[in-house]
Amino acid sequence: ETFDRACAEALRQVEGAFSLLLIDKDRVVVARDPKGFRPLCLGKLGEAWVAASETCALDIVGATYVRDVEPGELVVLHADGRVDSYPFVEDEPGEPAMCIFEYVYFSRPDSQIYGRSVDRVRRRQGEILGEEAPCQADVVISVPDSSNTSSLGYAHVTGIPWDLGLIRNHYVGRTFIRPSQEVRDLSVRKKYNPVRHVLEGKRVVVVDDSIVRGTTMKKLVRMLRQAGAKEVHLRISSPPITHPCHYGIDTPIRTELIASSHSVEQIAEYLRVDSLRYLSVEGLLRSVGQTHGFCGACFTGKYPVGFEEVNKDVFEAAGDATPARSPEESPPTV
């Protein structure tokens, strides 16, 4: 009990986003921050307990989903099978601020987070995007993999045939969080390859989940045109990202976010696309079925928990992790 109380006391002094496990000799303590920024769930595997960020992890090991850990909750899993749980916050934490970008990009489509199927939410994002931003085109393609299901939703609503226009190399990771522009450029070339017969002579709608710096998409658009696409229309299944995340995601500083300083028309010109449309904030909230309880600070700049403004590159460079970004990596001039 002393260990449990010490954990609760320590967590009360922590601000921000966290989902964590603490292991003692005869127990595991599971906790989620009071705002519930990140998903965290519990499952059973026989008599054993399993904790994971996403339910797909439970499926993979053969565990059965039991429930989500609630925001501000501390759960103690004892070696003898007992389970204790209680809120570790003394004051009312207020409304949750669950990260809505989990539905857009981070989580796997075969997971359920915050009580909803990621696949269903993403399909709904694509459907609403199709309602808000239809297009005269011959084919809809996705930028695999995170926009696969939203592109299917877009194609369903607009009636434009869906096809596989880009092949992804799954041995290359996410590009927007890679440290340098040179490494990101190489990753794009290694990560995607267009399917020429799907694209040649076609008016193509490309559905992607988001645009961060814009450099990845610019190279993809060039690849599609080189593969013979007659027109390239870009549809984004989330609103413009105008602010960085300060809750655990390594997004760029604000000056590197292209939508923070450029209009939609300017971004379209920079990307060399025939048209560009984003899902509205209202449309994104419609896709999850509620208008409150989510953090959308990267889209709105409304941060639910305060933070100290610091340049993370200083710490990365000081720790010899990654050199500070060069001036060449500033957002593009349109």
N, C-alpha and C positions, 0 to 999 in steps of 0.2 A: 504493500500500500504506500510505503514511503516513496518508492520509485515512481509509482503512478502519480502521486501528488507532486513530486518534483517535476515530472514531465508536464503536467498541467500548468504548474507555475511558470515553467520556462516558456511554454507555448503562449501564455498570456502576454508575454513581453515581446513576442514576434509579430511584426506587421508585414503584410504583403501576401503573396501566394505560396502555398505549400501543400503537398500531399506527401506524408512521410510515414516511415516505419522505423521504430526503435526496438532493438532486440536486447533483452535481458536474458539471464541464464534460464529462467523458467516461464518467460512470457514474451509476447510481441505486442507492442503498443502501436496502434494505427491512428493517425490523426489527419484532419483536413482543416484548412484555414477557415476562419469565421465567415468569409465571403464565398467560400466554395469555388474559387477561381478555376481550379483544375479538378477533373473527375477522379474518383477513387471508389472502388467497390470491393465487396466481400463475397467470397464463394466458399463452397464446401467440396472437398475431395475425399470421399469416405468420411472418416472422423476428423480429418485435418481441415484447417481453415486456410484460405488463400486470399491474398489481397493484391489488387492490380489496378492500374490506371484505366484500362479498358476491358470490357467484357469479353472481347475476342481472345484475350490472354487466358481467360478461364476456359473457353471452348477448346483452345489448343491443348491444354493439359488435362482435359476431361473433367474439369470441375463444374459445379452447378452454381449459377448466380443466386445469391441470397438477397442482397440489398446494397444500396449505395451507402457510403459513410456520409453522414449529414455534415453540412458546413458547421464548423466549430465543435465537432464531436470528437471525443477521444474514446477509442475502443481498445480494451485490454483482452488479448487472447491468451489464456493460461494453458500451460502444458497439460493440465489434467482435464481440459475440455471446457472449463468454465469461461464465460464471456461476460465482461463488465463493460458498460458504456455509459458515458455521461458527457454533458457539455463542459468544455474547459474554460469557456469565457464567462466572466462574471456579469458583464453588462450585456444588454440586448444588442446583438450584432447588426440588427437592421436587415434590410432586404439583401438577398444573395446577389453576387455579381459573377455568375458563371461565364467563363470565356466562350463567347459565341463563335470565335474563330475555330474552336474545336470542330464544329459542324462544317465549317467551310473547308478546312485544310488538314488540321493536325490529326484527327482521329481516323481510324480505319472504318470503311463503310459497313463492315460486318460487326461493328460494335454498337452497343446501346449506351449512350451517355446522357446524364441528367434525365433519365427515364424515357428517352426517345431513340428511335433507330436512326443512326447516322445516314444510312442509305436513303431512307424515306425523306429525311430533311433535305438532303442534297438533291434528290429528284424534284422535290417541291421548289427548291431554289431555281432549278432550271426551268420548271414550268412557269413560275412567276416571272422569271427573266424573259421567257418567250412571250408572255402577255405584255410586259412593259416595253420590250425592245424586239419586235419581230423583224424579219429581214427577207428580202427576195434573194434566194440562193438555191444552189443545186445540191449541196451536201453539208451536213453538220459533222464536225469532228471534235474530239476532245484533246486536251493536252494531258496524256496519261501520267499518273493514275487518278489523282485526287478529283479531277473534273469529269471522270467517266460517267458517273451517275447523273450529275447535273446536266451534262450534254444530252443524255438520253431524255431527260425531262424536257429540255428545250426542243428537241426534235419532235417529241410526242405532241406538244402543244402547237408548234408551228406547222407540222406536217411535212417538214423537210427531211428527206432520208438521212439516216445516221450511218456513218461508215468509219472504219479504222484508218485514219489518215496519217497517224504518227505511231511509230514503233518505239517503245522505250526499252533502254538497256537498264535492267533492274539492279545492276551492280554499281550504279552511280547514284549517290544520295541526293538530298535536297540541295538545290543550287543557291537559293536566296540567302542561306545562312553560312555559305562558304566565305572564308576570310578576305580573299583578294579578288579583284576583277579578273585578273589573268586566270586564276584557278576556276572562277565561275564560267568564263568563256570556254575553256577547255571542257568543263563538265557538260555544258550544253551540247557541244559537238559530239561528245561521247554518249550522251544520254538519249538523244532523239534522232530518228531517221525517218524522213517522209516516205509515204507509199505513193509513188508517182502516178500509177494508173487510177488511183482514187481522186487525185487532185488535178490532173492535167486538163486544162480547158474549162475548169469548173469555177463557179462562184462559191467560195468556201466560207462557212461560218465556223470560226474557232471558238469553242467555249473553254474558258479557263477559270480557275477558282479565284485568282487575285493577280494584281500587278504590284510588285514591291518597288524595285528600282526601275524596271522597264527594260533592262539590258538583256535579260533572258528572252523576253518576248520579241524584242527587236530582231534578235538572231533567228528565232523560230519563224517569224514572218518572212525574213529573207530566204530561209530554207524552203518554205512553202512556195514562194514565187519562183525560185529556181527549179522546183519540181513541177512547174507548169500551171499553178493556180492562176486563174484569170482575175479574180477578185478575192480579197481577204477581208472578211468582216469579223471583228473581235467582239465577243460578248463575255462579260465577267460576272460570275455568279456571286459577287459580293460588292459592297460599296467601295469607293476609292479609299485606300489606306493613306491617311494623312498624318497620323501620329504614331510614334514608336510604342512598343509594349514595354512596360516597366515591371511586369509581373512574371518574369522568368523565361521569356522567349527572346532569343538573340536576333531581334529585328534591327534594321539600321537606325542610325540617328535620324532625326527628322529631316535634316538638310539632304539626306540621300533618298528620301521617299519622293518619288516623282510626282505623286498626286498632291503633295503638300505645297508645291509651288507652281504647278502647271494645271491649266484647265483641261477638260476632256478633249477639246479640240486640239490643243497643243500636244497632248500625249499621242493622239491619233496621228498627228503630223510626224512626230518623232519616230513612232513605230512604223510608219509608212503603210497604214491600213486604210481600207476604203471607208470604214466606219468603226466606231467604238462606242459601246454602251455598257454601263454598269448596272447591277441590281441596286435598287434603292434601299436605304436603311429600313424603310417601312416594309418593303418586300422581303428583306431578310428576316425581320421579326415575324412576318406572316408565315414564313416557311417553318419556323419553330413553334408556331401556334400560340405565342404569348408576347406581350409587349413590355414585360418587365422581368427583373431577376437575372439579367445578363449584363456582362461587361462588353461594351463595344467601343472602348476608348480609342482603339486604333482607327476607327472610322469617324468618331465624333469629337475626340479630345476630352471627353468627360471621364476623368479617372475616379473610380470609386474609393480608392485608398491613396492618401498622399504619399509623396516620395521626394527624395532629394535629387535635384538635377545634377548629374555627374557625367563626365565623358568616360565611358567604359573602355575606350581605346587606351587611355592612360594606364589603366590597370592591366590590360592585356599586354601592352608593351613592357611594362615594368616587370611582369611575371614571365617574360620571354615566351608568352603563349603565341601571340600573333602580333606582328608589327602594326603600328597605327596606320590607318588608311591614308593613301596618298591623295593629293588634290585631284588627280585624274579620275577618282572615283566619286566625285561630286555628281549630283544629278545632271542629266544632260541639258544642254542649252538648246532650246527649240527655236 
